[in-house]
Structures are given as structure tokens and as C-alpha cells.
Amino acid sequence: MNRTTKDWLIVLVLLLDDAAALALVLLVLWVLGIKMPLWVTIVIALLLGTFAFITHKVIIPSFHKKKVTGAEGMIGLEGEVIEPLTPFGVIRVGGEYWKAKSVGGNIDAGEEVEILGMKKLTLEVKRSPTVVVSATGAVEPGYIALYWSGELERRAEALEARLRSCDICPRECSVNRLENELGFCYSACLPVVSVVCAHYGEEPAITGSRGSGAVFLGNCNMRCVYCQNHQISQDYKAQQSREIDAHTLAERMLYLQDELGCHNINFVSPSHFVPQLVRAVLEAVPMGLRLPLVYNTSGYDSLRSLRELDGVISIYLADLRYASNKWGKKFSQVSDYVEMARAAIQEMYRQVGDLVVDGDGIAQRGLIVRHLILPNRLAGSQDSLAWLAHEVSPTVTVSIMSQYFPAHRASQFPLLARTISPAEYSEVTRLIDDLGLENGWLQGMGAAKNYLPDFAREGEPFSSEAGKLK
């Protein structure tokens, strides 16, 4: 328990008060002519000193303890299950016994629980989150515990219900996707899966030696004029034939895990398919899925949807594209990108924190923020990276990308009609040093043509010669 200056002042006042009390006692005895042996004086002084010590060690620290007052004061506290929650039972919180109800499946005696609220003197609790680490440093994905507790199914159902008046992404189109109505993303009820493959062009901690199990999802909630994946992101009619159900998607995830041996399952452009992906994970767990899930996003995500992914997603791989909504609107048809992406990245960091890798350097958990350098400073690198260092963390892992190529319709916009210059690249590398962002990767110059995909190609859409981030 850290002591504040105010605490020490209180102790000093108490000591002075004790000394004054002792002096007063001695004065009264002297006036009355009563002589007191030295040992009695010492005993009185020790008693007063003991009182001051107890005040310092016990009473003052109690001032700093969180006061439990009613239901609101108990939210967030942890307790131990005494009688199994099936779903009702008894838990112990701070030496007190409470009737409790589990909101996420049965919980056995001896397990730790977190208090969510209270109804009629019954605490509502969930199993406390745990991180299971193997001897090699591998972290068991949180979705496994969520599956067995029933929480994963609850989240899948809650997300699917929102498709009836869709608000899954920040556009909140309110179309009924359950009836196959189409909003801005041109996506109906079923997920659109364009390509499933082992991808070797991601960051080293994602790709590893066996590749990342990429699930390229069709369509998008943005319209970037320079999108290198435009064949699948902006041609919704061609993608309609790629719709599959959740069980089929679960089977493809197991194919990436068991047959290709990938390090993770990498959902690319997932923001408009969150309910469908959670449902597929729910299907895949009893089939044996155990790999970390990567949420590979443009950054234009709904906070409400992201919160449903807490504990489901192990690794967030998020873009931070613009520092100005002017350019977001002009080049991606997004008028509120800056505030939405920044809020999303902060939520992602809250959930998973800094990057954690296993003994082989493979990502197990954490946030990686990608920043694509655009020509003519259109990405607002200085503002974006300074915000990242000051408002998220200087220890956050960043991936600086120099691979911009004027793909799709970019040649129609003079500001975007070229690759970046060496001067623009050097400016951003200096920013990284100045801001103290030391964790991550910096793509070398000349990478522009290495990362151009062709989704008409069979199997891996990226060239096998594509350079890797260093």
C-alpha cells in the first residue's frame, strides 16, 4: 500500500498529539506532587507509540480500500465459488457469503468468479478470465473457456439478433440482413469467404514459418480508391457466389489448422461479418479449433461489436490509415474514420495489451497497429503516430508499411497516383525514432509491387516471391 503525503502528515500529527498527551500527563503529576518511576513513564510512552503505529499500519490503509456499498460497489470484485453455481449457488466475497447466479454456464466449487451486478440480493457473476500458458509460451485462446461456459453462444446469438437492424459496423445501416437486405457493405446473412489459404506476407510474428491461416472475407464497409484487394472488396456481385454457412467456414478453419499447419486463423476484413465469425468459431471449437484468432481490420469498427469479441480474439491487427476525416471521406467514403478508428484501437489495446509471443517468436496475444505511408502526407503519419505513442502506449507494436501502390482507381486521383518517395519514407522513419516507438517492424523501400495480390490466381493470391516485413 503506497502512502501519500497526506497520510504521513496524519501520522506526524498523531505522534505530536501523543507527545503532547504524555507531556500533559507528566505536567499534571508534577503539579500534584506525584512522582512517577521512570519505567512507568516508558510504558506510557510505548503504549502511545503503539497506538500511533496501529493507526499508521491499519487505520490509514483502510482509508484507501475500495468501499463496498451496495450493488454498484461490488461490481468488478472477485469471489470464490463455495457451492457450485448451477446456475444458482453460493460464493464467498471478502469473508462474506452471498447467494449468486452464473450468467455464463455452470461454475464448479473452488473456481474464481467476477461480480457483474446484483438483483434482489443475488449476485450475478461470470467465471474470472484466465490465461493458460503452455511450457512453450503458447497461450490458450480465450474463446475455448467462453465456449465451455456458454458465453460464446450467448454472444453469437446477441450479435446475430443485431443483424435484423444491422448496426454491426459504424455505418449502422439498419437493414435487415437476416432477410438478405443489403446495406453499404452489400453483405447479407451468410459470410462471404473469397479465399482461404496459408498466407506468408504478414508480419513475422503472424506469418512464422508455417504461414498465417488467412480467411479473406469478401466485400467491405469502406471504399478505398487505392484498395489492393478491390477484386474481392468492391465487386459484390462477383462475391455473391462465395457465400458459405457457418459450419463450412468452421471446416475451413480446421483445414488451415490441421492440414496446412498454420500458426493462427487470420480473419481479413472482418468488420461487417462479426456475428457470422463468432458463430463459426462456436461451431469450430467442438471440432477441435485451438489456434489464436487474428482480427485483421481497416480499423473502421464498432465499439459495441468489438466488446463482444473480448476474449474471443487473441491478436488485433489494425490499420491506422488517416489523421484527417477530409481524406478519409475523399478516398475511402468514410466521414468519421479518425474518431472511430482511434476509439477502436484503444478498445483493442484494453482487451489484449502489448504483443506477447511464444518461444519461437509467434504472436499469441496482443495488438499490432499497421500504418501505411501514403504519398503527399495523406496518411497524417505525424499526427497518427504521435497519438498512438501518447494516447495508447509507446510500447505498442507498430508495423510501418511502405508498400503503397496506386491500385484500383488511385491513378484517377493526382495526390495518390504514385508510390511514396524516399524523402517521405525517411520522414516517417525519423518520426518512429523521435516518438520512441521501438516495438514492431519497418518495411523497406521498394516493397510496393511485392504485395500486389491477384485473387483470380488459384490458392495464395499473393506471389510466392513477395517480400516479408523486416
C-alpha positions in Angstrom: 0.0 0.0 0.0 1.6 3.3 -1.1 1.4 6.1 1.5 0.5 9.6 0.3 2.0 12.8 1.7 -1.4 13.4 3.4 -1.0 10.0 5.2 2.4 10.9 6.6 1.1 14.3 7.8 -1.7 12.5 9.6 0.8 10.2 11.3 3.0 13.2 12.2 0.1 14.9 13.8 -0.8 11.8 15.7 2.7 11.4 17.0 2.8 15.1 18.1 -0.6 14.6 19.7 0.7 11.6 21.6 3.8 13.5 22.7 1.6 16.4 23.9 -0.6 14.0 25.8 2.4 12.4 27.5 3.7 15.8 28.4 0.3 16.9 29.8 0.2 13.7 32.0 3.7 14.4 33.3 2.8 18.0 34.0 -0.3 17.1 35.9 1.5 14.6 38.0 4.3 17.1 38.7 1.7 19.8 39.8 0.1 17.3 42.1 3.4 16.3 43.5 3.1 12.8 42.4 6.4 11.2 41.5 6.3 8.5 38.8 9.0 5.9 38.3 10.9 6.1 35.0 9.7 2.7 34.0 6.0 3.8 34.2 6.8 6.8 32.0 8.5 4.5 29.5 5.4 2.1 29.5 3.0 5.1 28.9 5.3 6.3 26.0 5.3 2.8 24.5 1.5 2.5 24.7 1.1 5.8 23.0 3.7 4.9 20.3 1.9 1.6 19.8 -1.4 3.5 19.2 0.3 5.7 16.6 1.9 2.6 14.9 -1.5 0.8 14.6 -3.1 3.9 13.2 -0.3 4.1 10.6 -0.4 0.4 9.6 -4.1 -0.4 9.9 -6.4 2.5 10.1 -4.9 4.8 7.4 -4.6 2.0 4.8 -8.3 1.2 5.3 -9.0 4.7 4.0 -7.7 3.7 0.6 -9.7 0.4 0.3 -12.5 0.4 -2.2 -15.7 0.7 -0.2 -18.3 -1.9 -1.0 -21.6 -0.1 -0.8 -24.5 -1.8 -2.4 -24.5 -3.5 -5.8 -22.5 -0.8 -7.6 -19.7 -1.0 -5.1 -19.4 -4.8 -5.7 -19.2 -4.8 -9.5 -15.7 -6.0 -10.6 -14.8 -7.7 -7.3 -13.8 -11.3 -7.4 -15.0 -14.2 -5.2 -14.7 -17.9 -4.8 -17.4 -20.4 -5.5 -18.4 -22.3 -2.3 -21.5 -24.2 -3.6 -21.5 -24.9 -7.4 -23.4 -22.4 -9.5 -25.9 -24.4 -11.5 -26.7 -21.6 -12.2 -27.6 -20.7 -8.6 -25.2 -21.3 -5.7 -23.1 -19.6 -3.0 -19.9 -17.6 -3.3 -17.5 -16.0 -0.8 -16.5 -12.4 -1.2 -14.2 -10.8 1.3 -15.1 -13.2 4.0 -18.9 -12.9 3.4 -21.1 -15.5 1.8 -23.6 -14.5 -0.9 -26.2 -16.2 -3.0 -25.1 -15.9 -6.6 -26.2 -16.8 -10.1 -23.8 -17.6 -13.0 -24.7 -15.8 -16.3 -22.4 -17.9 -18.4 -23.0 -21.6 -17.7 -22.3 -23.7 -14.6 -19.3 -23.0 -12.4 -17.7 -25.5 -10.1 -16.8 -25.0 -6.4 -13.3 -23.6 -5.9 -13.3 -21.5 -9.1 -12.9 -17.8 -9.1 -15.7 -15.5 -10.3 -16.1 -11.9 -11.2 -19.2 -9.9 -10.0 -21.2 -8.3 -12.7 -24.1 -6.9 -10.7 -26.9 -7.7 -8.2 -30.6 -8.4 -8.4 -32.7 -8.8 -5.2 -29.6 -9.7 -3.1 -28.4 -12.3 -5.6 -25.1 -11.5 -7.2 -24.7 -12.1 -10.9 -21.3 -13.4 -11.7 -19.1 -14.9 -14.5 -16.1 -17.1 -14.4 -13.0 -14.9 -13.9 -10.9 -14.7 -17.1 -7.7 -16.8 -17.0 -4.7 -17.0 -19.3 -3.5 -20.6 -19.8 0.2 -20.7 -20.9 1.9 -23.9 -22.1 5.5 -24.8 -21.4 6.5 -23.4 -24.9 4.9 -20.0 -24.1 1.7 -20.7 -26.2 -1.4 -19.1 -24.8 -4.7 -21.0 -24.8 -7.2 -18.8 -26.8 -9.9 -17.3 -24.6 -12.7 -18.5 -26.8 -12.2 -22.1 -25.6 -13.2 -21.1 -22.0 -16.0 -18.9 -23.4 -17.3 -21.9 -25.3 -17.4 -24.2 -22.3 -19.1 -21.6 -20.1 -21.8 -20.9 -22.7 -20.8 -17.3 -23.0 -19.6 -17.7 -26.6 -23.0 -19.0 -27.7 -24.7 -16.1 -25.9 -22.6 -13.6 -27.7 -23.2 -15.3 -31.1 -26.9 -15.0 -30.5 -26.7 -11.4 -29.4 -24.7 -10.4 -32.4 -27.0 -12.3 -34.8 -30.0 -10.5 -33.4 -28.4 -7.2 -34.3 -28.4 -8.2 -38.0 -32.2 -7.7 -38.0 -31.5 -3.9 -38.0 -27.8 -4.0 -38.7 -25.5 -1.9 -36.6 -22.5 -4.3 -36.7 -20.2 -1.6 -38.1 -20.1 2.2 -37.5 -22.3 2.8 -40.6 -25.4 1.4 -38.8 -27.3 0.9 -42.0 -30.3 -0.6 -40.1 -31.1 -3.0 -42.9 -32.5 -6.5 -42.1 -29.6 -8.7 -43.2 -31.4 -11.8 -41.8 -33.8 -11.3 -44.7 -30.9 -10.6 -47.0 -31.4 -6.9 -47.3 -28.2 -5.1 -48.4 -26.6 -2.1 -46.8 -23.3 -0.2 -47.6 -21.2 -3.4 -47.4 -23.5 -5.3 -49.8 -23.4 -8.3 -47.4 -26.5 -10.3 -46.4 -26.9 -13.0 -43.8 -24.2 -15.5 -44.7 -20.4 -14.7 -44.7 -18.7 -14.2 -48.0 -15.4 -16.1 -48.0 -13.3 -15.3 -51.1 -10.1 -17.2 -50.4 -8.8 -19.5 -47.6 -5.0 -20.1 -47.7 -1.7 -20.1 -45.8 -0.5 -16.6 -46.2 3.2 -15.7 -45.9 3.1 -11.9 -46.4 2.1 -10.8 -42.9 4.3 -9.6 -40.1 6.9 -12.1 -39.0 5.2 -12.8 -35.7 1.9 -13.6 -37.6 3.4 -15.5 -40.6 6.1 -17.5 -38.8 7.5 -20.5 -40.7 4.1 -22.2 -41.5 2.1 -19.2 -42.6 -1.0 -17.4 -41.3 -4.3 -19.1 -41.9 -5.9 -16.3 -43.9 -9.6 -16.2 -44.4 -10.1 -13.4 -46.9 -13.7 -12.1 -46.5 -15.5 -10.5 -49.4 -17.0 -7.0 -49.5 -16.1 -4.2 -47.2 -17.6 -1.3 -45.1 -15.1 1.1 -46.8 -14.5 2.2 -50.4 -10.8 2.9 -50.6 -9.9 4.1 -54.1 -6.4 2.5 -53.8 -7.5 -0.9 -52.3 -5.2 -3.6 -53.4 -7.9 -6.2 -52.6 -10.5 -4.4 -54.7 -11.2 -7.6 -56.7 -13.0 -9.1 -53.6 -13.8 -6.0 -51.6 -15.5 -3.8 -54.2 -17.2 -6.2 -56.6 -20.1 -7.6 -54.5 -21.9 -9.2 -57.5 -18.9 -11.4 -58.2 -18.7 -12.3 -54.5 -22.3 -13.5 -54.1 -21.3 -17.0 -55.2 -18.8 -17.1 -52.4 -21.3 -17.2 -49.6 -21.0 -20.1 -47.2 -22.6 -21.2 -44.0 -21.0 -21.1 -40.5 -20.3 -24.9 -40.4 -18.5 -24.8 -43.7 -16.4 -21.9 -42.5 -15.6 -23.8 -39.4 -14.4 -26.7 -41.5 -12.1 -24.4 -43.5 -10.7 -23.1 -40.3 -9.9 -26.7 -39.2 -8.3 -27.2 -42.7 -6.0 -24.3 -42.0 -5.1 -25.6 -38.6 -4.9 -29.4 -39.2 -3.9 -29.8 -42.8 -1.9 -26.7 -43.6 -0.5 -26.3 -40.0 -0.9 -22.6 -39.9 0.1 -20.6 -36.8 -3.3 -18.8 -36.5 -6.6 -18.1 -38.1 -6.5 -14.7 -39.7 -9.8 -13.0 -40.5 -9.0 -10.4 -43.1 -11.6 -7.5 -43.4 -14.0 -8.9 -40.8 -15.7 -5.7 -39.5 -19.0 -6.4 -41.3 -19.1 -10.1 -40.5 -18.6 -10.2 -36.7 -21.8 -12.2 -35.9 -21.0 -14.8 -38.6 -17.4 -15.2 -37.5 -18.4 -15.7 -33.8 -21.0 -18.3 -34.9 -18.3 -20.1 -37.0 -15.9 -20.2 -34.0 -18.7 -21.6 -31.9 -19.1 -24.4 -34.5 -15.3 -24.9 -34.7 -14.4 -25.4 -31.0 -16.0 -28.8 -30.6 -14.4 -29.8 -33.9 -11.0 -29.1 -32.3 -10.1 -25.5 -33.1 -7.4 -24.3 -30.8 -5.4 -21.6 -32.8 -5.3 -17.9 -31.8 -7.7 -15.7 -33.8 -6.4 -12.7 -35.7 -8.7 -9.8 -36.4 -7.1 -8.1 -39.4 -9.1 -4.9 -39.9 -9.1 -1.5 -41.6 -9.8 0.0 -38.1 -13.3 1.1 -39.0 -15.0 -0.9 -36.3 -18.0 -0.6 -33.9 -17.1 -0.4 -30.3 -20.2 -2.4 -29.4 -19.2 -5.2 -31.7 -15.6 -5.2 -30.5 -16.7 -5.6 -26.9 -18.5 -8.8 -27.9 -15.1 -10.0 -29.2 -13.3 -9.5 -25.8 -11.7 -12.9 -25.0 -12.6 -14.3 -28.4 -9.9 -12.5 -30.4 -6.3 -13.1 -29.4 -4.5 -10.7 -31.8 -5.8 -7.5 -33.2 -4.0 -6.4 -36.5 -5.5 -3.0 -37.1 -4.9 -0.2 -39.6 -4.5 3.4 -38.7 -4.9 5.0 -42.1 -5.8 8.6 -41.7 -5.4 11.5 -39.3 -7.9 13.7 -41.2 -11.5 12.9 -42.0 -11.2 15.0 -45.1 -9.0 12.4 -46.7 -11.0 9.5 -45.2 -14.1 10.8 -46.9 -12.5 11.7 -50.2 -10.5 8.4 -50.6 -12.5 5.8 -48.6 -16.0 7.3 -48.3 -15.7 7.4 -44.5 -16.5 10.7 -42.9 -15.7 9.7 -39.3 -12.7 7.4 -39.7 -10.3 9.2 -37.3 -12.5 9.1 -34.2 -13.9 5.6 -34.9 -10.5 4.0 -35.7 -8.8 5.6 -32.7 -11.6 4.6 -30.3 -11.4 1.0 -31.8 -7.7 0.8 -31.3 -7.9 1.9 -27.7 -10.6 -0.8 -27.1 -8.4 -3.4 -28.8 -5.5 -2.4 -26.6 -7.6 -2.6 -23.5 -8.6 -6.2 -24.4 -5.2 -7.7 -25.4 -2.5 -5.2 -24.5 1.1 -5.4 -25.8 2.2 -8.2 -28.1 3.0 -11.5 -26.5 5.0 -14.1 -28.4 5.9 -17.7 -27.7 9.4 -19.2 -27.6 9.5 -19.2 -31.4 8.5 -15.6 -31.7 5.0 -16.4 -32.9 2.3 -14.0 -31.7 -0.1 -15.4 -29.1 -1.9 -12.3 -27.9 -1.7 -8.5 -28.3 -2.2 -5.5 -30.6 -0.3 -4.7 -33.8 -1.1 -1.4 -35.4 -0.4 -1.0 -39.1 0.3 2.4 -40.6 0.5 2.6 -44.4 2.6 5.6 -45.6 0.7 7.4 -48.3 2.1 9.9 -50.8 1.8 13.6 -50.1 1.5 13.0 -46.3 -2.1 11.9 -46.8 -1.9 9.4 -44.0 -1.1 12.1 -41.5 1.7 10.0 -40.1 3.0 12.6 -37.6 -0.4 13.1 -36.0 -1.4 9.4 -36.1 1.9 8.0 -34.7 2.1 10.8 -32.0 -1.4 9.9 -31.0 -0.5 6.2 -30.8 2.6 6.9 -28.7 0.9 9.3 -26.3 -2.7 8.1 -26.1 -2.3 4.3 -26.4 1.3 3.4 -25.4 4.9 3.9 -26.5 5.3 0.2 -26.1 2.5 -0.7 -28.6 3.7 -2.8 -31.5 3.6 -0.9 -34.8 4.1 -2.1 -38.4 5.2 0.7 -40.7 4.3 -0.1 -44.3 5.9 1.4 -47.4 4.1 -0.9 -49.9 1.6 1.7 -51.2 0.9 1.2 -54.8 -1.7 3.2 -56.8 -4.0 0.2 -57.3 -7.7 0.2 -58.3 -8.8 3.8 -59.1 -5.9 5.6 -57.4 -4.4 6.7 -60.7 -7.5 8.9 -61.2 -6.5 11.0 -58.1 -3.3 13.0 -58.7 -2.4 13.0 -54.9 -2.5 9.2 -54.9 -1.2 8.5 -58.4 2.4 7.5 -57.4 4.3 5.4 -54.9 5.9 7.1 -52.0 9.2 8.9 -52.3 12.5 8.1 -50.4 12.0 11.5 -48.6 8.5 10.6 -47.5 9.8 7.2 -46.2 12.7 8.8 -44.3 10.4 11.3 -42.7 8.3 8.6 -41.1 11.3 6.5 -40.0 12.6 9.6 -38.2 9.2 10.0 -36.6 9.4 6.5 -35.2 12.7 7.2 -33.6 11.6 10.6 -32.3 8.5 9.2 -30.7 10.3 6.3 -29.1 8.1 3.6 -30.8 10.6 0.8 -30.6 8.5 -2.4 -31.0 7.5 -3.6 -34.4 8.6 -3.7 -38.0 9.6 -1.3 -40.7 9.1 -2.3 -44.3 11.9 -1.4 -46.6 11.6 0.9 -49.6 10.8 -0.8 -52.9 8.1 -3.1 -51.4 5.2 -1.6 -53.5 5.0 -4.3 -56.1 5.8 -7.2 -53.8 2.4 -7.2 -52.1 0.0 -6.8 -55.0 -2.5 -9.7 -54.9 -4.3 -11.4 -57.7 -7.5 -13.0 -56.4 -8.1 -14.7 -59.7 -5.0 -16.8 -59.0 -5.6 -20.3 -57.6 -4.6 -20.8 -54.0 -2.4 -18.0 -52.4 -3.4 -14.7 -54.1 0.0 -13.1 -53.3 3.1 -14.0 -55.2 5.4 -16.5 -53.6 8.2 -14.0 -54.2 6.5 -11.4 -52.0 9.0 -9.9 -49.6 8.5 -10.2 -45.9 8.4 -7.4 -43.4 11.7 -7.0 -41.6 
